[in-house]
């Protein structure tokens, strides 16, 4: 703190000096961030935040660089600080909500979106994030309304419209509204004829709806997309974004095509998959052998239909069965049978990563 000749401190001068140090550190941080040197950027942005903790912009930049370094929890804390300082900043609101959504915290993400200042106009991405959080919370009707609001937003681009229609189609699919879901996916194809995901899900939904005339057309469009993908490898990453090749199993029995789709999906898996290290044989356990199963299908689903009698036949005197569920609780008799087989059952769908 600066002092005058009398030795008395001058808070105004000290505050100005701190702001100057903060600004200098922030500008250095911006330069480092532009060069991709995020460790150095985090250091400088941290200095700026320490010198001027009430400046939202510094916390935003700190959060962004922390996120680039996969420092997810510090990034979330910095984004929260920025948003608490400026509840009218929709960019910070969306940043924090997206972090929470990515960490599988949809309830918290929804709360943040609701904390945005009422006077601030909601944009297309705000509505989209709201729809994603509501979908994760299995509040389908509200999610669809949010997606419709996103599509209707004046700033909605054609690219955003494609993504939102895909997401809305998946919400409808989760509610077994196959005809409506197929319509969403076909709309995506009308906008972008190269969208393999839309072509795949449209054909999948029309089959579930037993809409055979439309499915014939859907299969033709799917075939065209696959042909484009095979002929132009440069389109692979673009067209495979968010694709589940498992749906193809119900549409074709061509082994070459199924293998091609599986290999392609693995190639672009966001998390690299590598063979596990070979492990030595385990010693014979003194007590029961523990069996752990993780599934999203412990409800009225084909997987459970095929599995339930196997689980019921497990000898309780030799095995301990532990089940982990990431799927919905549909209160069905089949789910109850599955639960009755387990010595321990853990519902983990709402837990963060």
Secondary structure, 3 states (H helix, E strand, C coil): CCECCCCCECHHHHHHHHHHHHHHHHHHHHHHHHCCCHHHHHHHHHHHHHHCCCCHHHHHHHHHHHHHCCCHHHHHHHHHHHHHHCCCCHHHHHHHHHHHHHCCCHHHHHHHHHCCCCCCCCCHHHHHHHHHHHHHCCCHHHHHHHHHHHHHCCCCCHHHHHHHHHHHHHHHHHCCCHHHHHHHHHHHHHHCCCCHHHHHHHHHHHHHCCCHHHHHHHHHHHHHHHHHHHHCHHHHHHHCCCCCHHHHHHCCCCHHHHHHHHHHHHHCCCCCCCCCCCCCCCCCCCCCEEEEEEECCCCCCHHHHHHHHHHHCCCCCCEEEEEEECCCCCCCHHHHHHHHHCCEEEECCCCCC
